[in-house]
Amino acid sequence: MANVMAVRAAVAHKKERNEAERRRLAEEQKKQDLKALEVVKTYAGEGATGLSHSQLKECLADIAKDFARNTESADFVVPTDDETTFVLRMTIQNHEGDEAEDRNEVKISEVTEAVTIWGTFLMLRPQISLTFDKFDADKSEKLNPEQLKEYMNSMLDTGDPDVTDEDVKWLLGKGDLVGDGQIGRIEWLFCSTVWNREVVKRRAEQKANKKSSMCSIL
């Protein structure tokens, strides 16, 4: 009987904890929604349902100013049109998937995501530059397909298959959200992650295939 009571008490305690966590998450979401609404109101006006490209760019510029001031950074980043386009399209893609609609506005429900993407770029920009600048030989702030291929090959180890032109085309299809056939500095934030994961995946598949071949021989 004591064991049954203990189990019931444990189950009840777990339900209470789950409910408390649910309420906490709901409260956090409510706060985020209110902040997003205030951001849209500030840059787009009362009653607006989202931020246009130009309004988003203004918002990102203010975030960059705050970041530079709070981190005492002399490297103040003014968002370009391409960077704003990347943030906008990546935000929409994260919410709607690869089949995201082609629109030029971030909805209220997407504002937090857009701010997070831009904030992550600002924080990681120094580390991104350490690698990006090695391959941006012409200092164009973009990696063309040839430069991108050079980077992709640099991530390979002995025994990995060489990068093909089709691999480059595939990665551009994933990371070139601006649509100019090149990879900009902010696109690198996403593009390098995608390629690193792909390399790890291919190595695992190659290892599994070798193991399978050895088993068939035996």
C-alpha contacts under 8 A as a table, 3 or more apart, distances in Angstrom:
res1	aa1	res2	aa2	distance
1	M	4	V	5.14
1	M	5	M	6.33
2	A	5	M	5.14
2	A	6	A	6.16
3	N	6	A	5.02
3	N	7	V	6.20
4	V	7	V	5.13
4	V	8	R	6.22
5	M	8	R	5.10
5	M	9	A	6.10
6	A	9	A	5.06
6	A	10	A	6.13
7	V	10	A	5.05
7	V	11	V	6.15
8	R	11	V	5.09
8	R	12	A	6.09
9	A	12	A	5.10
9	A	13	H	6.06
10	A	13	H	5.05
10	A	14	K	6.15
11	V	14	K	5.10
11	V	15	K	6.24
12	A	15	K	5.10
12	A	16	E	6.25
13	H	16	E	5.06
13	H	17	R	6.24
14	K	17	R	5.08
14	K	18	N	6.13
15	K	18	N	5.06
15	K	19	E	6.06
16	E	19	E	5.10
16	E	20	A	6.06
17	R	20	A	5.03
17	R	21	E	6.12
18	N	21	E	5.06
18	N	22	R	6.06
19	E	22	R	4.94
19	E	23	R	6.18
20	A	23	R	5.14
20	A	24	R	6.15
21	E	24	R	4.96
21	E	25	L	6.13
22	R	25	L	5.24
22	R	26	A	6.11
23	R	26	A	5.03
23	R	27	E	6.10
24	R	27	E	5.12
24	R	28	E	6.21
25	L	28	E	5.01
25	L	29	Q	6.10
26	A	29	Q	5.08
26	A	30	K	6.14
27	E	30	K	5.01
27	E	31	K	6.29
28	E	31	K	5.13
28	E	32	Q	6.26
29	Q	32	Q	5.03
29	Q	33	D	6.08
30	K	33	D	5.08
30	K	34	L	6.23
31	K	34	L	5.16
31	K	35	K	6.23
32	Q	35	K	5.09
32	Q	36	A	6.09
32	Q	112	T	7.04
33	D	36	A	5.06
33	D	37	L	6.10
33	D	108	I	7.74
33	D	109	S	7.01
34	L	37	L	5.04
34	L	38	E	6.21
35	K	38	E	5.05
35	K	39	V	6.21
36	A	39	V	5.04
36	A	40	V	6.27
36	A	108	I	5.96
36	A	109	S	7.25
36	A	111	V	5.67
36	A	112	T	6.24
37	L	40	V	5.22
37	L	41	K	6.13
37	L	108	I	6.21
38	E	41	K	4.98
38	E	42	T	6.09
39	V	42	T	5.10
39	V	43	Y	6.38
39	V	59	C	7.97
39	V	111	V	7.94
40	V	43	Y	5.42
40	V	44	A	5.41
40	V	45	G	6.82
40	V	48	A	6.65
40	V	49	T	7.27
40	V	50	G	5.93
40	V	51	L	6.17
40	V	108	I	6.77
41	K	44	A	5.42
41	K	45	G	4.46
41	K	46	E	5.07
41	K	47	G	7.11
41	K	48	A	6.60
42	T	45	G	5.89
42	T	46	E	7.92
43	Y	51	L	7.28
43	Y	55	Q	5.74
43	Y	56	L	7.75
43	Y	58	E	7.49
43	Y	59	C	6.88
44	A	48	A	5.93
44	A	50	G	7.29
44	A	51	L	6.17
44	A	52	S	7.89
44	A	55	Q	6.49
45	G	48	A	5.84
48	A	51	L	7.82
49	T	107	K	6.08
49	T	108	I	5.89
50	G	105	E	6.23
50	G	106	V	5.31
50	G	107	K	4.15
50	G	108	I	4.97
50	G	111	V	7.91
51	L	54	S	7.86
51	L	55	Q	5.44
51	L	56	L	5.51
51	L	105	E	5.37
51	L	106	V	5.15
51	L	107	K	6.53
51	L	108	I	7.64
52	S	55	Q	5.11
52	S	56	L	5.94
52	S	104	N	6.07
52	S	105	E	4.43
52	S	106	V	6.55
53	H	56	L	5.16
53	H	57	K	6.16
53	H	84	T	6.93
53	H	85	T	7.12
53	H	88	L	7.42
53	H	104	N	6.02
53	H	105	E	6.14
53	H	106	V	7.98
54	S	57	K	5.04
54	S	58	E	6.34
55	Q	58	E	5.13
55	Q	59	C	6.29
56	L	59	C	4.97
56	L	60	L	6.14
56	L	84	T	7.01
56	L	88	L	7.96
56	L	106	V	7.76
57	K	60	L	5.08
57	K	61	A	6.16
57	K	79	P	6.52
57	K	80	T	7.74
57	K	81	D	7.39
57	K	84	T	5.62
58	E	61	A	5.10
58	E	62	D	6.45
59	C	62	D	5.30
59	C	63	I	6.37
60	L	63	I	5.01
60	L	64	A	6.15
60	L	79	P	6.59
60	L	84	T	7.74
60	L	115	V	7.38
60	L	118	W	7.04
61	A	64	A	5.05
61	A	65	K	6.27
61	A	77	V	7.74
61	A	78	V	5.80
61	A	79	P	5.92
62	D	65	K	5.01
62	D	66	D	6.28
63	I	66	D	5.13
63	I	67	F	6.09
63	I	119	G	7.72
64	A	67	F	4.94
64	A	68	A	6.09
64	A	76	F	6.74
64	A	77	V	6.07
64	A	78	V	6.96
64	A	79	P	7.99
64	A	119	G	7.99
64	A	122	L	7.32
65	K	68	A	5.19
65	K	69	R	6.17
65	K	76	F	6.74
65	K	77	V	7.82
66	D	69	R	5.10
66	D	70	N	5.96
67	F	70	N	5.19
67	F	71	T	5.96
67	F	73	S	7.85
67	F	122	L	7.71
68	A	71	T	5.33
68	A	72	E	5.57
68	A	73	S	4.72
68	A	74	A	6.81
68	A	75	D	7.07
68	A	76	F	5.65
69	R	72	E	5.00
69	R	73	S	6.59
70	N	73	S	7.79
73	S	76	F	6.73
77	V	122	L	7.74
79	P	83	E	5.89
79	P	84	T	6.39
80	T	83	E	5.12
80	T	84	T	6.19
81	D	84	T	5.11
81	D	85	T	6.10
82	D	85	T	4.96
82	D	86	F	6.16
82	D	178	V	6.17
83	E	86	F	5.03
83	E	87	V	6.28
83	E	186	I	6.32
84	T	87	V	5.17
84	T	88	L	6.13
85	T	88	L	5.07
85	T	89	R	6.04
85	T	177	L	7.75
85	T	178	V	6.16
86	F	89	R	5.24
86	F	90	M	5.80
86	F	177	L	5.79
86	F	178	V	5.79
86	F	186	I	7.46
86	F	187	E	6.93
87	V	90	M	5.25
87	V	91	T	5.94
87	V	114	A	5.92
87	V	117	I	6.51
87	V	118	W	6.67
88	L	91	T	5.27
88	L	92	I	6.35
88	L	104	N	7.44
88	L	105	E	7.17
88	L	106	V	6.30
88	L	114	A	6.73
89	R	92	I	5.13
89	R	93	Q	6.01
89	R	177	L	6.59
90	M	93	Q	4.97
90	M	94	N	6.01
90	M	177	L	7.29
91	T	94	N	5.20
91	T	95	H	6.42
91	T	106	V	7.55
91	T	110	E	6.64
91	T	113	E	6.03
91	T	114	A	5.52
91	T	117	I	7.72
92	I	95	H	5.21
92	I	96	E	5.93
92	I	97	G	7.68
92	I	100	A	6.43
92	I	101	E	7.91
92	I	106	V	7.16
92	I	110	E	7.39
93	Q	96	E	5.13
93	Q	97	G	4.76
93	Q	98	D	5.87
93	Q	99	E	7.61
93	Q	100	A	5.52
94	N	97	G	5.69
95	H	100	A	7.97
95	H	110	E	7.47
96	E	99	E	6.78
96	E	100	A	4.93
96	E	101	E	7.79
97	G	100	A	5.52
106	V	110	E	5.94
106	V	111	V	6.40
106	V	114	A	7.87
107	K	110	E	5.18
107	K	111	V	6.46
108	I	111	V	5.38
109	S	112	T	7.24
110	E	113	E	5.35
110	E	114	A	6.41
111	V	114	A	5.09
111	V	115	V	6.22
112	T	115	V	5.19
112	T	116	T	6.17
113	E	116	T	5.06
113	E	117	I	6.25
114	A	117	I	5.22
114	A	118	W	6.34
115	V	118	W	5.27
115	V	119	G	5.99
116	T	119	G	5.04
116	T	120	T	6.01
117	I	120	T	5.21
117	I	121	F	6.35
118	W	121	F	5.12
118	W	122	L	6.30
119	G	122	L	5.11
119	G	123	M	6.28
120	T	123	M	5.18
120	T	124	L	6.10
121	F	124	L	5.18
121	F	125	R	5.55
121	F	186	I	6.57
121	F	189	L	6.91
122	L	125	R	5.29
123	M	126	P	7.49
124	L	127	Q	5.43
124	L	128	I	6.05
125	R	128	I	4.93
125	R	129	S	6.03
126	P	129	S	5.20
126	P	130	L	6.58
127	Q	130	L	5.31
127	Q	131	T	7.22
128	I	131	T	5.75
128	I	132	F	5.92
128	I	185	R	7.53
128	I	188	W	7.44
128	I	189	L	7.13
129	S	132	F	4.84
129	S	133	D	5.45
129	S	185	R	7.65
130	L	133	D	5.96
130	L	134	K	7.03
131	T	134	K	5.47
131	T	135	F	7.28
132	F	135	F	5.72
132	F	136	D	6.28
132	F	185	R	7.04
132	F	188	W	7.60
133	D	136	D	4.94
133	D	137	A	7.23
133	D	139	K	7.58
134	K	137	A	6.79
135	F	143	L	7.13
135	F	147	Q	5.80
135	F	148	L	7.51
135	F	150	E	7.27
135	F	151	Y	6.57
136	D	139	K	5.29
136	D	140	S	6.70
136	D	141	E	6.62
136	D	142	K	6.55
136	D	143	L	5.82
136	D	147	Q	6.92
137	A	140	S	7.91
137	A	147	Q	7.97
139	K	142	K	7.58
140	S	143	L	7.72
141	E	184	G	6.10
141	E	185	R	6.45
142	K	182	Q	6.06
142	K	183	I	5.39
142	K	184	G	4.51
142	K	185	R	6.68
143	L	146	E	7.72
143	L	147	Q	5.38
143	L	148	L	5.62
143	L	182	Q	5.49
143	L	183	I	5.00
143	L	184	G	6.44
144	N	147	Q	5.34
144	N	148	L	6.03
144	N	181	G	7.17
144	N	182	Q	4.83
144	N	183	I	6.74
145	P	148	L	4.98
145	P	149	K	6.04
145	P	168	V	6.62
145	P	169	K	7.94
145	P	181	G	7.60
145	P	182	Q	6.54
146	E	149	K	5.12
146	E	150	E	6.35
147	Q	150	E	5.03
147	Q	151	Y	6.42
148	L	151	Y	5.13
148	L	152	M	6.22
148	L	168	V	7.11
148	L	183	I	7.64
149	K	152	M	4.96
149	K	153	N	6.16
149	K	163	V	6.91
149	K	165	D	7.82
149	K	168	V	6.03
150	E	153	N	5.27
150	E	154	S	6.29
151	Y	154	S	5.04
151	Y	155	M	6.76
152	M	155	M	5.49
152	M	156	L	7.22
152	M	163	V	6.83
152	M	195	W	7.32
153	N	156	L	5.40
153	N	162	D	6.78
153	N	163	V	5.96
155	M	196	N	7.60
155	M	199	V	7.93
156	L	160	D	5.92
156	L	162	D	7.89
156	L	199	V	7.46
157	D	160	D	5.64
160	D	203	R	7.22
163	V	167	D	6.04
163	V	168	V	7.40
164	T	167	D	5.07
164	T	168	V	6.59
165	D	168	V	5.05
165	D	169	K	6.21
166	E	169	K	4.95
166	E	170	W	6.04
167	D	170	W	5.01
167	D	171	L	6.23
168	V	171	L	5.20
168	V	172	L	6.12
169	K	172	L	5.13
169	K	173	G	6.15
170	W	173	G	5.06
170	W	174	K	6.50
171	L	174	K	5.01
171	L	175	G	6.03
171	L	176	D	7.96
171	L	191	C	7.04
171	L	194	V	7.72
171	L	195	W	7.13
172	L	175	G	5.16
172	L	176	D	5.08
172	L	181	G	6.88
172	L	182	Q	7.13
172	L	183	I	7.32
173	G	176	D	5.95
173	G	177	L	7.92
174	K	177	L	7.42
174	K	191	C	7.11
174	K	194	V	7.86
175	G	183	I	7.00
175	G	187	E	6.03
175	G	188	W	7.47
175	G	190	F	6.34
175	G	191	C	4.80
176	D	179	G	5.40
176	D	180	D	7.08
176	D	181	G	6.48
176	D	182	Q	6.31
176	D	183	I	5.75
176	D	187	E	6.63
176	D	191	C	8.00
177	L	187	E	7.32
179	G	182	Q	7.58
183	I	187	E	5.71
183	I	188	W	6.35
183	I	191	C	7.88
184	G	187	E	5.10
184	G	188	W	6.21
185	R	188	W	5.13
185	R	189	L	7.19
186	I	189	L	5.42
186	I	190	F	7.68
187	E	190	F	5.58
187	E	191	C	5.97
188	W	191	C	4.75
188	W	192	S	5.58
189	L	192	S	6.17
189	L	193	T	6.92
190	F	193	T	5.39
190	F	194	V	6.35
191	C	194	V	5.19
191	C	195	W	6.34
192	S	195	W	5.20
192	S	196	N	6.11
193	T	196	N	5.19
193	T	197	R	6.26
194	V	197	R	5.33
194	V	198	E	6.21
195	W	198	E	4.92
195	W	199	V	6.13
196	N	199	V	5.22
196	N	200	V	6.37
197	R	200	V	5.18
197	R	201	K	6.12
198	E	201	K	4.96
198	E	202	R	6.09
199	V	202	R	5.16
199	V	203	R	6.19
200	V	203	R	5.20
200	V	204	A	6.29
201	K	204	A	5.20
201	K	205	E	6.27
202	R	205	E	5.01
202	R	206	Q	6.00
203	R	206	Q	5.01
203	R	207	K	6.10
204	A	207	K	5.11
204	A	208	A	6.15
205	E	208	A	5.04
205	E	209	N	6.10
206	Q	209	N	5.12
206	Q	210	K	6.25
207	K	210	K	5.18
207	K	211	K	6.23
208	A	211	K	5.08
208	A	212	S	6.11
209	N	212	S	5.00
209	N	213	S	6.11
210	K	213	S	5.07
210	K	214	M	6.24
211	K	214	M	5.19
211	K	215	C	6.27
212	S	215	C	5.13
212	S	216	S	6.27
213	S	216	S	5.17
213	S	217	I	6.32
214	M	217	I	5.14
214	M	218	L	6.31
215	C	218	L	5.13
